[in-house]
């Protein structure tokens, strides 16, 4: 395996781990979100906390997807 391939695989593994780790943070918040009573005032929600965790997860997932797109062998154009 070439050094470039090894680096690509390592980058993929690290990006994947980032997505998994950010998903774990979502999972940690799930019980609290699930336990919110229906009559909870919207103004009392932890907007900053939700944005932080959701943004981190979205960025991590998009990083993995972008990396996969970059690593995927390109079909020769006709």
HELIX and SHEET records of a PDB file:
HELIX    1   1 UNK A    3  UNK A   34  1                                  32    
HELIX    2   2 UNK A   42  UNK A   44  5                                   3    
HELIX    3   3 UNK A   47  UNK A   71  1                                  25    
END                                                                             
